[in-house]
Amino acid sequence: MISYLKIIKMNPVSYRKSIAADLHQIKFVTQEAYGQFNNLLSEENVKHWQSTLSNDATYLDLFSVATAFVAECRSEIVGVAFIVSHDNPYKWFDAAWSYIRLVGVLPGFEGKGIGKKLTQLCIDHAKEMGEKTVALHTSEFQHAARHIYESLGFTKVKEFALFDKKYWVYTLQLS
């Protein structure tokens, strides 16, 4: 069996804006990316994530207010991130903020800079759209994600508990 690293070396990753026709591949990527944490979560949290990430409406709702970016290798989507424009408040995010949702990379492709590049594409898009603040949230068990966000200049602005885990809201000021 050929390793993911060899696939990437032979076939570099490319990036593009996503289209609605990518829905099923995006669902697969997010389910795989977030599913790797199932052993760290309560049964209630796993059920919630599985219900949300397997539901077409989750992604269709995002496509109605967001721009999605995908990473592809050999014409297959291996990573995704959504950037939602301001005036679309959601749970922990202020209406004045744009925010990033559902950054996910297939487990075999992690550690290759894909998540960071997708996050940067979201930041760049927010700048182009005149956004002033980009927000996102992550958790205590998503160490790689926190490292990426902090390396890009995001700072913690709020802590909260969800399903018995610590979560944080991060923001990045663009103006």
Beta strands, then each sheet from edge to edge (+ up, - down):
strand 1: 14-17
strand 2: 66-73
strand 3: 76-84
strand 4: 98-105
strand 5: 133-139
strand 6: 155-162
strand 7: 165-173
sheet 1: 1+ 2- 3+ 4- 5- 7+ 6-
end
